[in-house]
């Protein structure tokens, strides 16, 4: 009889002990962020060029700083338009050859070095505002040094926080290009090269970012459509980013990222002289309870009119 009474008491004690231990354990990964815990400051910006598919919680901030270096090669006209009737193309008013390299949409990289500093503020659940400033220098040729640009955008998280493995964000805003490169205006008769614009030009863009986790594997993609208000530019410039990474150990990831620029010219060269493609490895790590993300890697040009390589490193912090 005594043993019969002890068994339920022992079982109850064991369950209570297990529950207490469970309360001491950290929450499992990929859970919705709580509004009243340190998890509200966690960030996960492991893409090098693509947009993040999540936004900060209300009244929290994510600050990001990055540095890029773009090498256009020893020949400034190596990335010029393939139109045979125009010769090498891309000459300034003094008849001197100048780079025809068109910047990545949204000012991802210009010839030479470029620093980007941005801040994003969560306003209400699933809505934030983002502002960025770009400063470039050392591009050579006719590219002004320094050159300054910026963006301002609103970002909306489409999927609810309960979707812990799949994320989708749509954003749109204003962009001031830091450097408006020479363009081939094929709308004129005869078609002509237009010189680059010192001080840049204005534009607007729409962007869609999507990411999903399958175990340790993360897949992500971004579509960026931009219209620039300048003579000779295409009605819509299209950039696509595709990436995949694998969590090797802890919060350290290795992967690869592809970036395609001016894809609207894939089958018929236009203002920018054709599409450009880049591919390279990416490494990232999260620190300080996932409040800091470091990411970096080189990208190699895959086409004749692409720069030789682009190298980029970035750091983000949530607070």
C-alpha positions in Angstrom: 0.0 0.0 0.0 2.8 2.3 0.9 4.5 1.7 -2.5 1.3 2.3 -4.2 1.1 5.8 -2.6 4.8 6.6 -3.3 4.6 5.9 -7.1 2.1 8.8 -7.9 4.1 11.1 -5.6 7.3 10.2 -7.3 5.9 10.6 -10.8 4.5 14.1 -9.9 7.9 15.1 -8.5 9.7 14.0 -11.7 7.2 15.9 -13.9 7.7 19.0 -11.9 11.4 18.7 -12.1 11.3 18.2 -15.9 9.0 21.3 -16.3 11.4 23.4 -14.2 14.4 22.3 -16.4 12.4 23.0 -19.5 11.8 26.5 -18.3 15.5 27.1 -17.9 16.3 26.0 -21.5 16.6 28.7 -24.2 13.7 28.8 -26.6 14.0 26.6 -29.7 15.2 28.3 -32.9 12.9 29.8 -35.6 10.2 30.8 -33.1 8.2 34.0 -33.4 10.0 36.9 -31.8 8.5 38.0 -28.5 7.7 41.6 -27.9 8.9 41.5 -24.3 12.2 39.6 -24.6 15.7 40.2 -25.8 14.8 38.3 -29.0 13.1 41.5 -30.3 16.6 42.7 -31.2 17.7 39.6 -33.1 18.6 40.0 -36.8 19.5 37.5 -39.5 20.9 39.4 -42.5 23.1 36.7 -44.1 22.6 37.9 -47.7 25.5 39.9 -49.2 23.6 41.7 -52.0 19.9 40.7 -51.6 17.4 42.4 -49.4 16.4 40.9 -46.1 13.0 39.2 -46.1 12.2 40.3 -42.6 11.7 43.6 -40.9 12.5 44.9 -37.3 9.8 44.7 -34.7 8.1 48.0 -33.7 10.4 50.6 -32.2 13.5 48.6 -32.9 16.3 49.6 -35.2 18.7 47.7 -37.5 21.8 49.5 -38.6 24.0 48.3 -41.5 27.3 49.4 -42.8 29.0 47.8 -45.9 32.1 48.4 -48.1 32.4 47.3 -51.7 35.2 47.5 -54.2 34.6 47.1 -57.9 37.4 46.4 -60.3 36.5 47.3 -63.9 39.8 46.1 -65.3 42.7 47.9 -67.0 40.7 48.9 -70.1 38.0 51.4 -69.2 36.0 50.5 -72.3 36.0 46.7 -71.7 32.5 46.9 -70.4 31.2 49.2 -73.2 28.3 48.5 -75.5 28.6 45.8 -78.0 27.2 48.0 -80.8 29.8 47.6 -83.7 28.9 50.9 -85.3 29.9 52.8 -82.2 33.5 51.5 -81.9 34.5 51.1 -78.3 32.0 53.7 -77.3 31.8 55.6 -74.0 33.8 58.8 -74.6 33.5 62.0 -72.6 33.2 65.5 -74.1 37.0 65.7 -74.5 37.1 62.4 -76.5 38.7 60.5 -73.7 37.6 56.9 -73.1 35.6 56.5 -69.9 34.1 53.5 -68.1 30.8 52.3 -69.4 30.1 50.2 -66.3 26.6 50.7 -65.1 26.2 50.6 -61.4 24.1 47.8 -59.8 20.6 48.9 -59.4 20.0 50.6 -56.0 23.7 51.6 -56.0 25.1 48.2 -54.9 28.5 49.0 -56.4 30.2 51.6 -58.5 33.7 51.5 -60.0 36.2 51.8 -57.2 35.2 51.8 -53.5 31.9 52.5 -52.0 30.6 52.8 -48.4 26.9 52.3 -47.7 25.4 53.2 -44.3 21.7 52.4 -43.6 19.2 52.3 -40.8 15.8 50.6 -40.6 13.1 51.4 -38.0 10.2 49.2 -37.3 7.1 51.4 -37.1 4.2 49.0 -36.4 3.9 45.2 -36.8 5.1 44.2 -40.2 5.9 47.8 -41.4 9.2 49.7 -41.4 11.1 52.5 -43.0 14.6 52.3 -44.4 17.1 55.0 -45.3 20.6 54.6 -46.8 23.5 56.8 -47.9 26.1 55.8 -50.4 29.5 57.4 -50.8 31.9 56.3 -53.6 35.5 57.2 -54.4 38.4 56.1 -56.5 36.4 54.9 -59.6 38.8 56.4 -62.1 38.0 57.6 -65.6 35.1 60.1 -65.7 33.5 58.7 -62.6 33.3 61.6 -60.0 35.2 61.0 -56.8 33.7 61.3 -54.3 30.1 60.7 -55.3 27.1 60.5 -53.0 23.7 58.9 -53.3 20.9 57.6 -51.2 17.6 55.8 -50.8 14.4 56.1 -48.7 11.9 53.3 -48.7 8.9 51.7 -46.9 9.0 47.9 -46.3 6.1 45.6 -45.6 6.3 42.1 -44.3 3.7 40.1 -46.2 3.7 36.8 -44.1 2.8 36.8 -40.4 5.4 36.1 -37.7 3.9 32.7 -37.1 5.5 31.7 -40.4 8.8 31.0 -38.9 10.6 29.3 -41.8 9.3 31.4 -44.8 9.6 35.1 -45.1 8.4 37.6 -47.7 8.9 41.4 -47.8 7.8 44.0 -50.4 9.4 47.4 -50.4 9.3 50.5 -52.5 10.9 53.9 -52.5 13.1 56.7 -53.9 16.7 56.3 -55.0 19.2 59.0 -55.8 21.9 57.4 -57.9 25.4 58.4 -56.8 26.6 58.2 -60.4 24.6 58.2 -63.6 26.9 56.3 -66.1 27.1 56.9 -69.9 24.2 55.3 -71.7 23.5 54.3 -75.3 20.3 56.2 -76.3 18.9 53.9 -79.0 15.6 55.9 -79.0 17.3 58.6 -81.0 18.0 58.5 -84.8 20.8 58.0 -85.1 21.5 56.4 -81.8 24.2 58.2 -79.7 26.1 57.7 -76.5 25.1 60.2 -73.7 27.8 61.2 -71.3 27.6 60.4 -67.6 25.9 62.8 -65.2 27.8 64.3 -62.3 25.7 64.3 -59.2 23.5 61.4 -60.2 19.8 61.2 -61.1 16.5 60.4 -59.4 14.6 57.2 -59.6 12.0 54.9 -57.9 12.0 51.2 -57.2 9.9 48.2 -56.2 11.6 45.3 -54.5 10.5 41.8 -53.4 12.6 39.6 -51.1 11.8 36.0 -50.2 13.7 33.5 -48.0 13.1 30.0 -46.6 14.8 27.6 -44.3 14.9 23.9 -44.8 16.7 22.5 -41.8 20.2 24.0 -42.0 19.8 25.1 -45.6 18.6 28.6 -46.4 17.4 29.7 -49.8 16.8 33.3 -50.7 15.9 35.5 -53.7 15.3 39.2 -54.5 13.7 41.0 -57.5 14.5 44.6 -57.9 12.8 46.8 -60.5 13.9 50.4 -60.9 12.9 53.3 -63.1 15.4 56.1 -63.4 14.3 59.6 -64.6 17.1 60.3 -67.1 17.4 60.5 -70.9 18.4 57.2 -72.6 17.8 55.0 -69.6 15.6 51.9 -69.9 12.0 52.1 -68.8 12.7 49.4 -66.2 16.0 48.2 -64.9 15.8 44.7 -63.5 18.2 43.1 -61.0 17.8 39.6 -59.5 19.6 38.1 -56.6 19.6 34.3 -55.8 21.5 32.8 -52.9 21.9 29.6 -50.9 23.7 29.0 -47.6 24.2 26.1 -45.2 24.7 26.5 -41.4 28.0 24.7 -40.8 28.3 25.0 -37.0 26.6 27.3 -34.5 25.6 30.5 -36.4 28.3 30.3 -39.0 27.1 29.9 -42.6 28.8 29.2 -46.0 27.1 29.6 -49.3 27.0 31.2 -52.8 25.2 34.1 -54.2 24.3 35.1 -57.8 23.5 38.6 -59.0 22.1 39.5 -62.4 21.9 43.1 -63.4 20.0 44.7 -66.3 18.3 41.4 -67.1 15.8 43.3 -69.2 18.6 43.5 -71.8 19.4 39.7 -71.8 18.2 39.3 -75.4 18.6 42.8 -76.8 21.2 45.2 -75.6 19.8 48.6 -74.7 20.9 51.7 -72.7 23.3 49.8 -70.5 24.8 47.7 -73.3 23.5 44.3 -72.1 23.0 42.1 -69.0 25.7 41.6 -66.4 26.1 38.5 -64.2 28.1 37.9 -61.0 28.7 34.8 -58.9 30.7 34.2 -55.8 31.0 32.5 -52.3 29.5 34.1 -49.2 30.4 33.6 -45.5 28.4 34.9 -42.6 28.3 34.6 -38.8 25.9 35.9 -36.1 27.2 37.2 -32.8 26.1 38.7 -29.5 22.9 36.7 -29.1 22.2 37.1 -32.8 22.1 40.9 -32.5 25.1 41.3 -34.9 25.6 39.7 -38.3 28.8 39.8 -40.3 28.8 38.8 -44.0 31.3 39.0 -46.8 32.7 37.5 -50.0 34.0 38.2 -53.5 32.0 38.0 -56.7 33.4 37.3 -60.2 32.0 38.8 -63.4 30.6 36.1 -65.7 30.2 38.1 -68.9 32.5 40.1 -71.1 30.8 43.4 -70.2 30.9 42.7 -66.5 33.6 44.2 -64.2 36.4 41.7 -63.3 35.3 41.3 -59.7 33.3 42.9 -56.9 34.3 42.3 -53.2 32.0 43.3 -50.4 31.8 43.0 -46.6 28.9 44.2 -44.4 28.0 44.3 -40.7 24.5 44.7 -39.2 23.4 45.3 -35.6 20.0 45.3 -34.0 19.1 47.5 -31.1 
